[in-house]
Amino acid sequence: MGAYQISVPGHAASQEVLCMRELLTNQRSKLERFGFDLEEKRQGDRTIFTCLNRQLGRQREHSLRQQLGQAVADYLITVDEPAFIRQIIAKEFHYRDPQETRQIESYAFHLLVDTEDEVDEEYGSLHRKEKMAQQVAHYLTHTHFLAVDGYFHFRMKRYKKVLIKLVEHAIDEYLLDQEYQEFINLLRHFVASQPSKVPLIHVVHGGGKRRFHLLTVEGKPLSLNEMDGVVDELMADTLSQEDMIVSTLLTAAPEQVVLHSLNPEENVIRTLLQIFSGRITLCEGCVDCKWHFNIGEDG
């Protein structure tokens, strides 16, 4: 009879034990036909799960190790990985504010998902959970006892270094977005403080070479002789066509903006909606904007 022991910190009602119990119970249902059984006991400040394989056989042992590997990998990603990321944020980069910490955590987890297949060359084309499961299963060929938190801290040092770099990248993204939001707030304050110069501007955002058309309330192209000096200073570091559209709208200071777009999810559209919040309307489709979209796609 083969037996494997999986140890986690905490008592019966702790987050760690509840998580591992659920994961092992899920695996148990898959292995019952192999004579798999699960026992649990408290030992000091830890809980030990004993996973029994009552039917001998190399293939059954292999199947048991594979399922235990899956359970431990799920636990590592659910419990140890987030805890370590929070520890990095606090101890390595000295963020203490709970709100900031939560925001950076969110950036880190998004980056982790976005770079799933390129977290580390050691992981090849496999997702990190699949690779972790394989490594745990292989580890269990040499020992029948696994302290999961110890395994994470001492057997996954290379991966922990990857997580430190990932958190550093997440903090960079967080700071950039903070700067962007401060800039947006500055422009919103500028818009609110300026008297309106024109009643309405239509912004047509489509495809083709000319992605933007600015039209007056009569449907004529908007023309400005020169950019306002204050706007020029605010937008001094921007050069893209999208930024020039923002600059032109700031200079024109319209009372209302109607935005017609083929791609309302693009960043520039979200930026316009933020800057001109309260005076901008997103068109959901009209005859005039469809006509302009056709011009843009042909041009």
Secondary structure as the mmCIF struct_conf table of DSSP 4:
data_model
#
loop_
_struct_conf.conf_type_id
_struct_conf.id
_struct_conf.beg_label_comp_id
_struct_conf.beg_label_asym_id
_struct_conf.beg_label_seq_id
_struct_conf.end_label_comp_id
_struct_conf.end_label_asym_id
_struct_conf.end_label_seq_id
STRN STRN1 GLY A 2 PRO A 9
BEND BEND1 GLY A 10 GLY A 10
TURN_TY1_P TURN_TY1_P1 ALA A 12 ALA A 13
BEND BEND2 SER A 14 SER A 14
HELX_RH_AL_P HELX_RH_AL_P1 GLN A 15 LEU A 31
HELX_RH_3T_P HELX_RH_3T_P1 GLU A 32 PHE A 34
TURN_TY1_P TURN_TY1_P2 GLY A 35 GLY A 35
STRN STRN2 PHE A 36 GLN A 43
TURN_TY1_P TURN_TY1_P3 GLY A 44 ASP A 45
STRN STRN3 ARG A 46 ASN A 53
BEND BEND3 GLN A 55 GLN A 55
HELX_RH_AL_P HELX_RH_AL_P2 ARG A 58 TYR A 75
HELX_RH_PI_P HELX_RH_PI_P1 LEU A 76 ASP A 80
HELX_RH_AL_P HELX_RH_AL_P3 GLU A 81 GLN A 87
HELX_RH_PI_P HELX_RH_PI_P2 ILE A 88 GLU A 92
BEND BEND4 PHE A 93 PHE A 93
HELX_RH_AL_P HELX_RH_AL_P4 PRO A 98 ASP A 114
TURN_TY1_P TURN_TY1_P4 THR A 115 THR A 115
HELX_RH_3T_P HELX_RH_3T_P2 GLU A 116 GLU A 118
BEND BEND5 VAL A 119 VAL A 119
HELX_RH_3T_P HELX_RH_3T_P3 GLU A 121 TYR A 123
TURN_TY1_P TURN_TY1_P5 GLY A 124 SER A 125
BEND BEND6 LEU A 126 LEU A 126
HELX_RH_AL_P HELX_RH_AL_P5 ARG A 128 TYR A 139
TURN_TY1_P TURN_TY1_P6 LEU A 140 HIS A 142
BEND BEND7 HIS A 144 HIS A 144
STRN STRN4 PHE A 145 ALA A 147
HELX_RH_AL_P HELX_RH_AL_P6 VAL A 148 ARG A 155
HELX_RH_AL_P HELX_RH_AL_P7 LYS A 157 SER A 193
BEND BEND8 GLN A 194 GLN A 194
HELX_LH_PP_P HELX_LH_PP_P1 PRO A 195 SER A 196
BEND BEND9 LYS A 197 LYS A 197
STRN STRN5 VAL A 198 HIS A 205
BEND BEND10 GLY A 207 LYS A 209
STRN STRN6 PHE A 212 THR A 216
TURN_TY1_P TURN_TY1_P7 VAL A 217 GLU A 218
BEND BEND11 GLY A 219 GLY A 219
HELX_LH_PP_P HELX_LH_PP_P2 LYS A 220 LYS A 220
STRN STRN7 PRO A 221 PRO A 221
HELX_LH_PP_P HELX_LH_PP_P3 LEU A 222 LEU A 222
BEND BEND12 ASN A 225 GLU A 226
HELX_RH_AL_P HELX_RH_AL_P8 GLY A 229 LEU A 234
TURN_TY1_P TURN_TY1_P8 MET A 235 ASP A 237
BEND BEND13 SER A 240 SER A 240
HELX_RH_AL_P HELX_RH_AL_P9 GLN A 241 ALA A 252
STRN STRN8 PRO A 254 SER A 261
BEND BEND14 LEU A 262 LEU A 262
TURN_TY1_P TURN_TY1_P9 PRO A 264 GLU A 265
BEND BEND15 GLU A 266 GLU A 266
HELX_RH_AL_P HELX_RH_AL_P10 ASN A 267 ILE A 275
TURN_TY1_P TURN_TY1_P10 PHE A 276 ARG A 279
STRN STRN9 ILE A 280 LEU A 282
HELX_RH_AL_P HELX_RH_AL_P11 VAL A 287 ASP A 298
#
